Amino acid sequence: MANTVVHVEFPADDVERARKFYSELFGWKIEKIEGMDYWLFTMEQPNAVGGGLMKRQQPQQGITNYFDVPSVDEFSEKVQGLGGKVVVSKTPVPGMGYFAVCLDTENNAFGLWENNKDAR
């Protein structure tokens, strides 16, 4: 699955309102992750990309697509070498993996995701 979209993140001013909207619109199952202000959603379709809802961090924050990569470190270097920027450096999600958020050369945000159950 390398370099494919594996997670989509929706920021919300009112997470409960967004949760209700998407669960009623698409029938998504949306559950809060214990100990975090983050809600994961799943879709029933085979091979569908899942994602999450989170409280909007800044006014201009939009939807972020996360791409599966073998190494967040390696791809962060590639992003910078190609003229992009890393705006959130490699961050662990304990027991799941690592992510980074980047901007491309056109100032579009996207995420990198590395699966790693040993992440701490």
N, C-alpha and C positions, 0 to 999 in steps of 0.2 A: 504493500500500500504506500510505499515511499512517494512523497511529493504529492499526495492527494489530500483533499480537504477531509479532516477527521473530526472536526469540532467547530461549531458555530456559536458565538457568544453574543447575546443580545443585552445591551445595557438598558436599564429602565429607571425612570424617575420614581415610579411606584411599582415595585416588584410584584406585589400582590395583584394589582390591576393587570399587569402584563401576563402574569401566570394565568389568571382567569381568562384573559383574551385568547392566548394561544392554546390553552387546554380546551376551551370551548370551540374555537375555530377549527383546529386540526385534530383534536382528540389526543394531544400529547400528554403523556404521563410526566408530571413535573414534581420533583421531590427535593426538599432542602437537604443539603449535605450537613450532617451533624457537626457542630462546632465551627461552621463557616457561614458567611453571608453569601451563599451561592446555592443556586437551585439547578439541578440537572434535569434535562428533558430527554425523553426517548420517544421514538416513533415506532409504530408496529411494522412498518414496511421492511422487508428484508434488505439488508445492506444500506439502510438509511443512515445518514450522518446524524449523530446526536449533538447536543449542545448544552448551553447553560444560560441562565438569567442572572444578572447581577445588578446591584445598585450603580447607576451611572456615576462615574468618577469625575467627569468634567463635561461641560455643556456640549462640546462638539463631538464627544465620543459616539462612534457609530458601531455597527455590527462588525465583528472581527471574525474572519475565517482563519482557522489554524490548520497548518499543513504538517503532515507526518514527515519527519526527517530522521535519519539515523543518528545525527549528532547536532544538538542545539549549538554547541560551541563552534563546530565546523561551519554550519550554515550562517551563524551570526557573522563570522569572519567573511564569508562569501557576500553577504548582504552589504557589508561595509566596503568591501573591495569593488563592488559593482556600483557604488554611489548611493546606496541606501543608508538608513540609520537604524540602530538598535535603540529603542526608547524605553524598553523594560528588559533588563539583562536577564540571563538565565536564572530562572526561579524554580525551586522544587515544589512539587505537589506530592507530599509524602505518600509513599506506597503506590504512586501512579506513574510519575515521570517528571519531566522538566519542560518549561515553556519560556519563550521570549517573545516580545512584541516588537515589530519592526515597522519602518516606513519605507516604501519603495521610492524610486526616483521621482514619482508624481505625487508624493505625500499621502499615499493610501496606506492605511494600517493593515497589517496582517500578522498572524502569529506563527511561530514554529513550535512543534510539539515532538518530544522525544519520549517514547514509552520506556519506562525503567521502574520496575517494582521496588528497586532498592533506593529510590530517591528519598532524601531526608532533608 
